[in-house]
Amino acid sequence: MKAAAYLKYARISPRKVKIVLDLIRNKDAGEAMSILKHTPKSASEYLIKLLGSAMANAENNFSMNKDRLFVSECFVCPGPTLKRMMPRAKGSGARILKRTSHVTLVVAEKE
């Protein structure tokens, strides 16, 4: 049995999120939470809330034991990119790409 949580349209680059997701993949849920709390990356804030949500979904919707949960799947996909312009020399403009992410985090119970 698996329980998932999704974060859509997060205003952070998928590349930055992937670095932190690689730290918690296949770890116990409690251990993953403590890793996230002590990782000084901006993606950690989003992922702490997401992991908490996935754990709560597992406990409340699927009656899983929260002490036996682990992060079975976690991945990030790029969301829509917000395109902005910054004025440059001689009346030209440079494009600024504000990237967004769709993050999926799945927890499962150990056998």
The 8 nearest C-alpha neighbors of each residue, nearest first, counted from 0:
[[1, 107, 108, 2, 61, 63, 106, 57],
 [2, 0, 107, 106, 105, 3, 108, 57],
 [1, 3, 57, 106, 105, 56, 53, 107],
 [4, 2, 105, 53, 104, 106, 1, 5],
 [3, 5, 53, 104, 103, 52, 49, 105],
 [6, 4, 103, 102, 7, 104, 3, 49],
 [5, 7, 102, 101, 103, 9, 8, 4],
 [6, 8, 101, 9, 5, 102, 100, 78],
 [7, 9, 100, 99, 101, 78, 10, 6],
 [10, 8, 100, 99, 11, 7, 101, 6],
 [11, 9, 99, 8, 98, 100, 12, 97],
 [10, 12, 99, 9, 98, 100, 13, 15],
 [11, 13, 98, 14, 15, 99, 100, 16],
 [14, 12, 16, 100, 15, 77, 17, 75],
 [13, 15, 17, 12, 16, 18, 75, 11],
 [16, 14, 13, 12, 17, 18, 42, 11],
 [15, 17, 13, 42, 18, 19, 14, 20],
 [16, 18, 20, 14, 19, 15, 13, 21],
 [17, 19, 16, 21, 20, 15, 14, 22],
 [20, 18, 22, 21, 17, 16, 42, 43],
 [21, 19, 17, 22, 23, 18, 16, 24],
 [20, 22, 19, 18, 24, 23, 17, 73],
 [23, 21, 19, 20, 24, 18, 34, 31],
 [22, 24, 31, 20, 26, 21, 25, 70],
 [23, 25, 21, 26, 70, 22, 20, 73],
 [26, 24, 70, 71, 69, 23, 27, 72],
 [27, 25, 23, 24, 69, 70, 31, 28],
 [28, 26, 69, 30, 29, 31, 68, 70],
 [27, 29, 69, 31, 30, 68, 70, 32],
 [30, 28, 32, 31, 27, 33, 66, 69],
 [29, 31, 27, 33, 32, 28, 34, 26],
 [32, 30, 28, 34, 23, 29, 33, 26],
 [33, 31, 29, 35, 30, 34, 28, 36],
 [32, 34, 36, 30, 35, 31, 37, 29],
 [35, 33, 31, 37, 32, 36, 38, 30],
 [36, 34, 32, 38, 33, 43, 37, 31],
 [37, 35, 33, 34, 38, 32, 43, 47],
 [36, 38, 34, 35, 39, 33, 43, 32],
 [39, 37, 35, 40, 36, 34, 43, 19],
 [40, 38, 37, 41, 43, 36, 35, 42],
 [41, 39, 42, 43, 38, 19, 44, 15],
 [40, 42, 43, 44, 39, 45, 15, 11],
 [41, 43, 16, 40, 45, 44, 46, 15],
 [44, 42, 46, 35, 41, 45, 40, 47],
 [45, 43, 47, 42, 46, 41, 48, 35],
 [44, 46, 42, 43, 48, 47, 49, 41],
 [45, 47, 49, 43, 48, 44, 50, 42],
 [48, 46, 50, 44, 49, 45, 43, 51],
 [47, 49, 51, 46, 50, 45, 52, 44],
 [48, 50, 46, 52, 51, 47, 53, 45],
 [51, 49, 53, 47, 52, 48, 46, 54],
 [52, 50, 48, 54, 49, 53, 55, 47],
 [51, 53, 49, 55, 50, 54, 56, 48],
 [52, 54, 4, 50, 56, 3, 55, 51],
 [55, 53, 57, 51, 52, 56, 50, 58],
 [54, 56, 52, 58, 57, 53, 59, 51],
 [57, 55, 53, 60, 59, 54, 58, 52],
 [58, 56, 2, 54, 61, 55, 63, 60],
 [57, 59, 62, 63, 55, 56, 61, 60],
 [58, 60, 56, 62, 57, 61, 55, 63],
 [61, 59, 56, 57, 62, 58, 55, 63],
 [60, 62, 57, 63, 59, 58, 56, 2],
 [63, 61, 58, 59, 60, 57, 64, 56],
 [64, 62, 58, 57, 61, 65, 108, 59],
 [63, 65, 66, 67, 58, 62, 68, 108],
 [64, 66, 68, 67, 63, 58, 54, 57],
 [67, 65, 64, 68, 29, 28, 27, 108],
 [68, 66, 108, 65, 109, 64, 69, 27],
 [69, 67, 108, 65, 107, 28, 66, 27],
 [68, 70, 27, 28, 106, 26, 107, 71],
 [71, 69, 106, 25, 26, 72, 24, 28],
 [70, 72, 106, 25, 105, 107, 69, 24],
 [73, 71, 105, 70, 104, 24, 74, 106],
 [74, 72, 104, 103, 105, 24, 20, 71],
 [73, 75, 103, 102, 104, 72, 76, 20],
 [74, 76, 102, 101, 13, 103, 17, 100],
 [75, 77, 101, 100, 78, 102, 13, 74],
 [78, 76, 100, 13, 101, 99, 79, 75],
 [77, 79, 100, 99, 101, 8, 76, 80],
 [78, 80, 99, 81, 77, 98, 8, 100],
 [79, 81, 98, 97, 99, 82, 96, 78],
 [82, 80, 97, 96, 98, 83, 79, 99],
 [81, 83, 96, 95, 80, 97, 94, 84],
 [84, 82, 95, 94, 96, 81, 85, 97],
 [85, 83, 94, 93, 95, 92, 86, 82],
 [84, 86, 93, 92, 94, 87, 95, 83],
 [87, 85, 92, 91, 93, 84, 90, 88],
 [88, 86, 92, 91, 93, 90, 85, 89],
 [87, 89, 90, 91, 86, 92, 93, 85],
 [90, 88, 91, 87, 92, 86, 93, 85],
 [91, 89, 88, 87, 92, 86, 93, 85],
 [92, 90, 87, 89, 88, 86, 93, 85],
 [91, 93, 86, 87, 85, 84, 94, 90],
 [94, 92, 85, 84, 87, 86, 95, 91],
 [93, 95, 84, 83, 85, 96, 92, 82],
 [94, 96, 83, 84, 82, 97, 93, 85],
 [97, 95, 82, 81, 98, 80, 83, 94],
 [98, 96, 81, 80, 82, 95, 99, 83],
 [97, 99, 80, 12, 96, 11, 81, 10],
 [98, 100, 10, 78, 11, 9, 8, 12],
 [101, 99, 77, 78, 9, 13, 8, 76],
 [100, 102, 7, 76, 6, 75, 78, 8],
 [101, 103, 75, 6, 5, 74, 100, 76],
 [104, 102, 5, 74, 73, 4, 75, 6],
 [103, 105, 73, 4, 3, 72, 5, 102],
 [106, 104, 3, 72, 2, 71, 70, 73],
 [107, 105, 70, 71, 2, 69, 1, 68],
 [108, 106, 1, 68, 69, 71, 0, 2],
 [107, 109, 68, 67, 69, 110, 63, 0],
 [110, 108, 67, 68, 107, 69, 27, 66],
 [109, 108, 67, 107, 68, 0, 69, 64]]
